Each structure stands twice: as C-alpha cells, then as structure tokens.
Amino acid sequence: MHRILLTAIVLALSASAGNRLAQAGAFSAGPWFDRVTPWGNDTGGIIPYSPEYNAEAYKAIAADYCAHYGRLSQVTSLHRNYGDFVGFVCMDRPGHFH
C-alpha cells in the first residue's frame, strides 16, 4: 500500500516539474532528441543555444539542472548566436558562487 502511494506521489511531482518546463518553452513539440540538454557538473554548465527558446526557458532549464544538486542557478551568459552556448552557474545561496 505504501509503495503504491509513494509511486503516485513521485509521478505527480515529476509531471508537475515537466509541466513547468513545458510552459517555459523548454521542450519542443518534436521527438525527444530535439530537446535542449545541459552539460556540466555541480558548479554549473552550458546549454546549447537555439533561437526556438526564449531567455525564460534557459533559466528554467538551468534551475531544473541545479535543483538536482540542491542548488540555485544563475544564467551568466546568453549570446544569441546559433551554435553558441548559454552559460550558467549553480550556487548555494544568491551571490555566493563556487
């Protein structure tokens, strides 16, 4: 009984996070390989730039990535050139970078 309840809670929470990213424009309507995937570690990373997404979508992607490490995020560079990267950092508290 507890396992079923726990599974239902996990599914509900993951669906909620996916909906927030979809509303921010973080995912395209295409297949799974069309979505933007960040690269990095617990101190930050990069996201491939695409003109299909707005600045808020990149903030949502960085926030979701850093949340896996229990940290906040900040986009540090957003160059609007196709093929460029959006840089972000993960931090423990606002203004405190590693």
C-alpha positions in Angstrom: 0.0 0.0 0.0 2.8 2.4 0.9 4.7 1.6 -2.3 1.6 2.4 -4.4 1.1 5.7 -2.6 4.8 6.6 -2.9 4.8 5.8 -6.6 1.7 8.0 -7.2 3.4 10.9 -5.3 6.6 10.6 -7.3 4.7 10.5 -10.6 2.6 13.6 -9.7 5.7 15.6 -8.7 7.6 14.7 -11.9 4.6 15.6 -14.0 4.4 18.9 -12.3 8.1 19.7 -13.0 7.7 18.7 -16.6 4.6 21.0 -17.0 6.6 24.0 -15.6 9.4 23.4 -18.1 6.9 22.9 -21.0 5.1 26.2 -20.1 8.5 28.0 -20.1 9.2 26.7 -23.6 12.0 24.3 -22.6 10.8 21.5 -24.7 9.8 21.4 -28.4 6.9 19.5 -29.8 9.3 17.2 -31.7 10.9 13.9 -30.7 12.9 13.5 -27.5 16.2 14.2 -29.3 15.0 17.8 -30.2 15.0 19.0 -26.6 17.8 21.1 -25.1 20.1 19.2 -22.8 22.5 21.0 -20.5 26.1 19.8 -19.8 28.0 20.5 -16.7 28.5 19.5 -13.0 27.5 20.7 -9.6 29.1 24.1 -10.1 27.3 25.0 -13.4 27.3 24.2 -17.1 26.3 25.1 -20.6 23.2 24.8 -22.7 23.3 24.8 -26.5 21.6 27.9 -27.8 18.7 27.7 -30.2 16.6 30.6 -31.4 13.4 28.5 -30.7 13.7 29.2 -27.0 13.5 32.5 -25.0 15.5 33.6 -22.0 13.0 32.3 -19.5 13.2 28.8 -21.0 17.0 28.8 -20.4 16.5 30.0 -16.8 14.0 27.1 -16.3 16.4 24.5 -17.8 19.3 25.8 -15.6 17.1 25.9 -12.5 16.0 22.3 -13.1 19.6 21.1 -13.7 20.9 22.8 -10.5 18.0 21.6 -8.4 19.4 18.0 -8.8 22.3 19.2 -6.7 20.1 21.1 -4.2 21.4 24.5 -5.5 20.1 27.7 -7.1 21.0 28.8 -10.6 22.0 31.9 -12.4 22.4 32.3 -16.2 25.7 34.1 -16.7 25.9 34.4 -20.5 23.3 34.4 -23.2 24.8 35.0 -26.6 22.0 35.0 -29.3 24.1 33.3 -31.9 23.1 29.9 -33.4 25.6 27.3 -32.4 26.7 29.2 -29.3 26.1 28.2 -25.7 24.2 29.7 -22.7 26.4 29.5 -19.6 25.0 29.1 -16.1 26.3 28.6 -12.6 24.9 26.6 -9.6 25.2 28.3 -6.2 24.4 27.5 -2.6 22.8 30.9 -2.0 22.3 34.1 -4.1 25.6 35.9 -4.8 27.7 33.0 -3.5 29.5 31.4 -6.4 32.0 28.5 -6.2 
